[in-house]
């Protein structure tokens, strides 16, 4: 479903806000597809990296969106998205500065209620908005193979589709505004649980003298197979190109996983859903973060089970 080029009639003027480990490669893929980008991030180093990749960097978020037909954001948390679009600390948000009729796509992972609130405010400004959080990690962002979980109106998704297909392979329309965020929260809760279980199993195998590469392959091809074993093995020396092979640098940070598990627990409380494993996973990641691993990739959780991972 992904596209690698864009005909002249499909070219959009896009403002891309948020150029971190995920947003930077996503923006670069849009530029490769032929779209005209104006990008911005509060981090100077993120802007410098994006500029080195050939992206045009705006002086501010407001200037980035001034002439945009489409605004895309990829930010860390609910408060950042709400502050960007609705304003905070006495500073105005971006929505009034975006041209009426434009499309807003938020790819951040945030609370569904925040997505609904911002989408309603966008509609009151004459804007169409979808929430489109992603799965696939930094490799998926770089390779344009992300999965998008989308909430919003079908008409807005139709307009967004060519852009999303330039950044990913799989598009799922989960429902109305906020539904994409709800789906992402469910996915990431399961991912956190699976990474802990995979780490625990690998540590047990090592304690029994098993070769971790052999054990990983056995489990990958057996009933214990999962995404962590397929794409993101947490043990150094088993798989190339994953955070475990570079001292857990880059990738999806422990603190971001902790944030997403917190969103899942908030949703569980609000809906009365039972999530005992999700709650336990959140406790594991909270302890892992508190002990100084918040900036490391979330697969570093294996250190709680196998202390010789480096």
Buried (B, 14 or more C-beta within 10 A) or exposed (E): EBBEEBEEEBBBBBBBBBBBBBBBBBBBBBBBBBBBBBBBBEEEEBBEBBEEBEBBBBEEBBEBBBEBBBBBBBBBBBEBBBBBBBBEEEEEBBBEBBBEEBBBBBBBBBBBBBBBBBBEBBBEBEBBBBBBBBBBBBBBBBBBBBBBBBBBBEEBBEBBBBBBBBBBBBBEBBEBBBBBBBBBBBBBBBBBBBBBBBBBBBBEBBEEEBEBEEBBEBBBEEEBEBBBBEBBBBBBEBBEEBBBBEEBEBBBBBBBBBBBBBBBBBBBEEEEEEBEBBBBBBEBBBEBBEEEBBEBBBBBBBBBBBEEBE
